Amino acid sequence: MRSAYVLSFTQWGLLAWSTYVITKRAFAYSVLRVPV
C-alpha cells in the first residue's frame, strides 16, 4: 500500500516537473527568442 502511494506521488511529481520545464521553455521561446 505504501509503495503504491510512493509510486503515485513520484508519477505526479514527474508530471508536474515536466509541465514546469515545458512551460518555462515555451515562455522563453515566445518572449526571449533564445534557446534554453
C-alpha positions in Angstrom: 0.0 0.0 0.0 2.8 2.4 1.0 4.8 1.5 -2.1 1.8 2.2 -4.3 1.4 5.6 -2.7 5.0 6.5 -3.2 4.8 5.4 -6.8 1.8 7.6 -7.4 3.4 10.5 -5.7 6.5 10.1 -7.9 4.5 10.0 -11.1 2.6 13.2 -10.1 6.0 14.8 -9.3 7.4 13.9 -12.6 4.3 15.1 -14.4 4.5 18.4 -12.5 8.2 18.8 -13.3 7.7 18.0 -17.0 4.9 20.6 -17.2 7.1 23.2 -15.5 10.0 22.6 -17.8 7.8 22.7 -20.9 6.1 25.9 -19.8 9.4 27.5 -18.9 10.8 26.7 -22.4 7.7 27.8 -24.2 7.8 31.1 -22.3 11.5 31.6 -23.1 11.0 30.8 -26.8 8.0 33.1 -27.2 9.3 36.0 -25.1 13.1 35.9 -25.2 13.6 34.1 -28.5 16.5 32.2 -27.1 17.2 28.5 -26.6 17.0 27.2 -23.1 
